[in-house]
Amino acid sequence: MRILLHVPGSRTLKDRRRAVQSLVQRIAARHHASVAEVGHLEHPGAAVVAATVVANAPQLVRARLDAIRREAELAADSVFIDSNTWLVKMSAADESKGTS
């Protein structure tokens, strides 16, 4: 999932990073997801965060991503602008191509 955020009142990159890092850490801890800031790294008022989850059922992935989106929408230090979600399903053939 890619999440676009606006960070109002952020005048410096340090202000923005503080707000975004708080959200990233909260999502990672509460939703057991891999989360990172991936875009607008030098823009004081905007941020792009990516979150990834893995599960054995698409319904579980969707539920966790929906919860992550709600977390971003409710964040106090930033304003949720938009999100995009991609689901990748591995087939049994993909599993046999695993690497060591």
Residue frames as a rotation matrix with the C-alpha (Angstrom) as fourth column:
MET 1
0.587 0.809 0.000 0.00
0.809 -0.587 0.000 0.00
0.000 0.000 -1.000 0.00
ARG 2
-0.627 -0.696 0.348 1.23
0.693 -0.704 -0.158 3.47
0.355 0.142 0.924 -0.87
ILE 3
0.415 0.742 -0.526 -0.10
0.899 -0.422 0.115 6.33
-0.136 -0.521 -0.843 1.28
LEU 4
-0.354 -0.442 0.824 0.20
0.552 -0.810 -0.197 10.01
0.754 0.385 0.531 0.37
LEU 5
0.257 0.366 -0.894 0.19
0.957 -0.224 0.184 12.41
-0.133 -0.903 -0.408 3.32
HIS 6
0.206 -0.196 0.959 0.17
0.146 -0.963 -0.228 16.16
0.968 0.187 -0.170 3.84
VAL 7
-0.098 -0.310 -0.946 1.94
0.982 0.122 -0.142 17.39
0.159 -0.943 0.292 6.97
PRO 8
0.538 0.379 0.753 0.36
0.352 -0.913 0.208 20.76
0.766 0.153 -0.624 7.85
GLY 9
0.965 -0.141 0.223 2.32
-0.263 -0.587 0.765 23.16
0.023 -0.797 -0.604 9.98
SER 10
0.517 -0.835 0.186 5.57
0.675 0.532 0.511 21.47
-0.526 -0.139 0.839 9.08
ARG 11
0.897 -0.223 -0.381 8.07
-0.340 -0.900 -0.274 24.19
-0.281 0.376 -0.883 8.28
THR 12
-0.075 -0.985 -0.157 11.20
-0.983 0.047 0.179 22.06
-0.169 0.168 -0.971 8.18
LEU 13
0.003 -0.020 -1.000 12.16
-0.497 0.868 -0.018 18.58
0.868 0.497 -0.007 7.10
LYS 14
-0.919 -0.380 -0.106 12.84
-0.079 0.441 -0.894 17.76
0.386 -0.813 -0.436 10.73
ASP 15
-0.500 0.825 0.265 9.22
-0.727 -0.233 -0.646 18.64
-0.471 -0.515 0.716 11.67
ARG 16
0.299 0.643 -0.705 7.89
-0.925 0.377 -0.049 16.49
0.234 0.667 0.707 8.83
ARG 17
-0.315 -0.508 -0.801 10.15
-0.322 0.852 -0.413 13.55
0.893 0.128 -0.432 9.58
ARG 18
-0.939 0.002 0.344 9.09
-0.341 0.145 -0.929 13.58
-0.052 -0.989 -0.135 13.22
ALA 19
-0.074 0.995 0.062 5.40
-0.861 -0.033 -0.507 13.37
-0.503 -0.091 0.860 12.28
VAL 20
0.390 0.206 -0.897 5.93
-0.786 0.582 -0.208 10.73
0.480 0.786 0.389 9.60
GLN 21
-0.603 -0.691 -0.398 8.26
-0.342 0.675 -0.654 8.62
0.721 -0.258 -0.643 11.72
SER 22
-0.695 0.437 0.571 5.67
-0.601 0.082 -0.795 8.56
-0.395 -0.895 0.206 14.48
LEU 23
0.391 0.888 -0.244 3.06
-0.869 0.268 -0.417 7.20
-0.305 0.375 0.876 12.06
VAL 24
0.140 -0.430 -0.892 5.49
-0.648 0.641 -0.411 4.69
0.749 0.636 -0.188 10.51
GLN 25
-0.849 -0.524 0.070 6.46
-0.371 0.497 -0.784 3.30
0.376 -0.692 -0.616 13.91
ARG 26
-0.397 0.791 0.465 2.84
-0.709 0.057 -0.703 3.12
-0.583 -0.609 0.538 15.06
ILE 27
0.513 0.591 -0.623 1.72
-0.856 0.407 -0.319 1.24
0.065 0.697 0.715 11.94
ALA 28
-0.194 -0.676 -0.711 4.64
-0.512 0.688 -0.515 -1.19
0.837 0.264 -0.480 12.14
ALA 29
-0.921 -0.219 0.321 4.00
-0.380 0.336 -0.862 -1.95
0.081 -0.916 -0.393 15.81
ARG 30
-0.316 0.895 0.315 0.20
-0.661 0.031 -0.750 -2.20
-0.681 -0.445 0.582 15.72
HIS 31
0.653 0.679 -0.336 -0.24
-0.670 0.311 -0.674 -3.96
-0.353 0.666 0.658 12.39
HIS 32
0.181 -0.675 0.715 2.90
0.059 0.734 0.677 -6.10
-0.982 -0.081 0.173 12.11
ALA 33
0.925 0.146 0.351 3.71
0.363 -0.063 -0.930 -4.54
-0.114 0.987 -0.112 8.75
SER 34
-0.267 -0.962 0.056 6.88
0.892 -0.225 0.392 -3.47
-0.364 0.154 0.918 7.02
VAL 35
0.812 0.582 0.040 6.61
0.572 -0.783 -0.245 0.30
-0.111 0.222 -0.969 6.68
ALA 36
-0.326 -0.928 -0.179 8.92
0.823 -0.372 0.428 2.95
-0.464 -0.008 0.886 5.26
GLU 37
0.490 0.322 -0.810 8.86
-0.096 -0.904 -0.417 6.52
-0.867 0.282 -0.412 4.06
VAL 38
-0.027 -0.468 0.883 9.50
0.750 0.575 0.327 6.22
-0.661 0.671 0.335 0.32
GLY 39
-0.099 0.023 0.995 8.73
0.906 -0.411 0.100 9.55
0.411 0.911 0.020 -1.35
HIS 40
0.609 0.249 0.753 8.80
0.140 -0.968 0.206 13.33
0.780 -0.020 -0.625 -1.10
LEU 41
0.366 -0.524 -0.769 11.78
0.911 0.372 0.181 12.92
0.191 -0.766 0.613 1.20
GLU 42
-0.707 -0.693 -0.141 12.93
0.707 -0.701 -0.094 16.52
-0.034 -0.166 0.986 0.71
HIS 43
-0.352 0.683 0.640 9.49
0.108 -0.649 0.753 18.16
0.930 0.335 0.154 0.72
PRO 44
-0.971 -0.155 0.182 8.59
-0.149 -0.202 -0.968 19.70
0.187 -0.967 0.173 4.11
GLY 45
-0.443 0.871 0.210 4.82
-0.832 -0.313 -0.457 19.44
-0.332 -0.378 0.864 3.67
ALA 46
0.570 0.656 -0.494 4.30
-0.799 0.584 -0.147 16.06
0.192 0.479 0.857 2.02
ALA 47
-0.479 -0.699 0.530 5.27
-0.749 0.641 0.168 12.44
-0.458 -0.316 -0.831 2.49
VAL 48
0.350 0.505 -0.789 4.74
-0.749 0.656 0.087 9.07
0.562 0.561 0.608 0.82
VAL 49
-0.317 -0.346 0.883 4.70
-0.833 0.547 -0.084 5.99
-0.453 -0.762 -0.462 3.05
ALA 50
-0.055 0.269 -0.962 4.62
-0.661 0.712 0.237 2.37
0.749 0.648 0.139 1.85
ALA 51
-0.140 0.087 0.986 3.33
-0.866 0.473 -0.165 -0.54
-0.481 -0.877 0.009 3.94
THR 52
-0.240 0.001 -0.971 3.61
-0.669 0.725 0.166 -4.22
0.704 0.689 -0.173 3.13
VAL 53
-0.022 0.261 0.965 1.92
-0.849 0.505 -0.156 -7.19
-0.528 -0.823 0.211 4.76
VAL 54
-0.595 -0.171 -0.785 2.07
-0.582 0.765 0.275 -10.90
0.554 0.621 -0.555 4.03
ALA 55
-0.228 0.567 0.792 -0.59
-0.747 0.420 -0.515 -13.48
-0.625 -0.709 0.328 4.89
ASN 56
-0.907 -0.143 0.395 -1.85
0.054 0.892 0.448 -16.82
-0.417 0.428 -0.802 3.68
ALA 57
-0.124 0.915 0.385 -5.27
0.957 0.212 -0.197 -15.47
-0.262 0.344 -0.902 2.65
PRO 58
-0.582 -0.093 0.808 -6.20
0.530 -0.797 0.289 -12.39
0.617 0.596 0.513 0.61
GLN 59
0.513 0.846 0.148 -8.94
0.376 -0.376 0.847 -11.53
0.772 -0.378 -0.511 3.11
LEU 60
0.554 -0.394 -0.734 -6.35
0.784 -0.052 0.619 -11.21
-0.282 -0.918 0.280 5.88
VAL 61
-0.572 -0.785 0.239 -4.15
0.816 -0.516 0.258 -8.98
-0.079 0.343 0.936 3.73
ARG 62
-0.266 0.554 0.789 -7.09
0.391 -0.686 0.614 -6.73
0.881 0.472 -0.034 2.84
ALA 63
0.739 0.577 -0.348 -8.21
0.519 -0.158 0.840 -6.49
0.430 -0.801 -0.416 6.47
ARG 64
0.194 -0.753 -0.629 -4.73
0.857 -0.182 0.481 -5.50
-0.477 -0.633 0.610 7.65
LEU 65
-0.721 -0.448 0.528 -4.29
0.670 -0.645 0.367 -2.97
0.176 0.619 0.766 4.84
ASP 66
0.168 0.856 0.490 -7.71
0.412 -0.512 0.754 -1.47
0.896 0.075 -0.438 5.62
ALA 67
0.752 0.053 -0.657 -6.65
0.657 -0.132 0.742 -1.11
-0.047 -0.990 -0.134 9.26
ILE 68
-0.324 -0.933 -0.159 -3.41
0.860 -0.361 0.362 0.56
-0.395 -0.019 0.918 8.18
ARG 69
-0.493 0.225 0.841 -5.34
0.534 -0.684 0.496 2.98
0.687 0.694 0.217 5.99
ARG 70
0.639 0.769 -0.017 -7.63
0.444 -0.350 0.825 3.86
0.629 -0.534 -0.565 8.93
GLU 71
0.371 -0.604 -0.705 -4.56
0.837 -0.112 0.536 4.43
-0.402 -0.789 0.464 11.09
ALA 72
-0.683 -0.651 0.332 -3.18
0.730 -0.582 0.359 6.87
-0.041 0.487 0.872 8.50
GLU 73
-0.135 0.732 0.668 -6.55
0.461 -0.550 0.696 8.61
0.877 0.401 -0.263 8.16
LEU 74
0.805 0.539 -0.248 -6.73
0.421 -0.224 0.879 9.17
0.418 -0.812 -0.408 11.91
ALA 75
-0.116 -0.944 -0.308 -3.14
0.968 -0.039 -0.246 10.32
0.220 -0.326 0.919 12.43
ALA 76
0.632 0.393 -0.668 -3.00
0.643 -0.747 0.170 13.56
-0.432 -0.537 -0.724 14.41
ASP 77
0.012 -0.775 -0.631 0.19
0.097 -0.627 0.773 14.97
-0.995 -0.071 0.068 12.89
SER 78
-0.937 -0.329 -0.121 -0.64
-0.098 -0.085 0.992 14.45
-0.336 0.941 0.047 9.21
VAL 79
0.064 0.963 -0.263 -3.57
-0.674 -0.153 -0.723 14.59
-0.736 0.224 0.639 6.80
PHE 80
-0.346 -0.077 0.935 -4.37
0.409 0.884 0.224 11.53
-0.844 0.460 -0.274 4.70
ILE 81
-0.363 0.169 -0.916 -4.58
-0.727 -0.666 0.165 12.48
-0.583 0.726 0.365 1.02
ASP 82
0.515 0.466 -0.720 -4.78
-0.832 0.476 -0.287 9.22
0.209 0.746 0.632 -0.94
SER 83
-0.168 -0.613 0.772 -3.72
-0.572 0.698 0.430 5.59
-0.803 -0.369 -0.468 -1.04
ASN 84
0.257 0.160 -0.953 -3.13
-0.878 0.450 -0.162 2.88
0.403 0.879 0.256 -3.63
THR 85
0.138 -0.145 0.980 -3.21
-0.646 0.737 0.200 -0.82
-0.751 -0.660 0.008 -2.87
TRP 86
0.046 -0.184 -0.982 -1.71
-0.862 0.490 -0.132 -3.71
0.505 0.852 -0.136 -4.82
LEU 87
0.473 0.097 0.876 -2.23
-0.592 0.771 0.234 -7.37
-0.653 -0.629 0.422 -3.99
VAL 88
-0.150 -0.578 -0.802 0.18
-0.909 0.400 -0.119 -9.96
0.390 0.711 -0.585 -5.30
LYS 89
0.704 0.429 0.566 -0.86
-0.606 0.778 0.164 -13.58
-0.370 -0.459 0.808 -5.07
MET 90
-0.470 -0.874 -0.125 1.79
-0.860 0.422 0.288 -16.25
-0.199 0.243 -0.949 -5.17
SER 91
0.612 0.639 -0.467 0.88
-0.728 0.685 -0.016 -19.50
0.310 0.350 0.884 -6.88
ALA 92
0.813 -0.309 0.493 2.17
-0.037 0.819 0.573 -22.98
-0.581 -0.484 0.654 -6.10
ALA 93
0.683 -0.590 0.431 4.46
0.653 0.228 -0.722 -22.61
0.328 0.775 0.541 -9.16
ASP 94
0.502 -0.494 0.710 5.99
-0.371 -0.865 -0.339 -19.48
0.782 -0.093 -0.617 -7.57
GLU 95
0.736 -0.182 0.652 6.70
-0.629 0.173 0.758 -21.39
-0.251 -0.968 0.013 -4.38
SER 96
0.804 -0.436 0.404 8.69
0.455 0.889 0.053 -24.04
-0.382 0.141 0.913 -6.25
LYS 97
0.506 -0.630 0.589 10.93
0.479 -0.362 -0.800 -21.31
0.717 0.687 0.118 -7.72
GLY 98
0.997 -0.073 0.036 12.07
-0.070 -0.548 0.834 -20.15
-0.041 -0.833 -0.551 -4.27
THR 99
0.316 -0.949 0.013 15.70
-0.266 -0.102 -0.959 -19.29
0.911 0.299 -0.284 -3.64
SER 100
0.566 -0.207 -0.798 17.95
0.730 0.575 0.369 -20.54
0.382 -0.791 0.477 -0.92
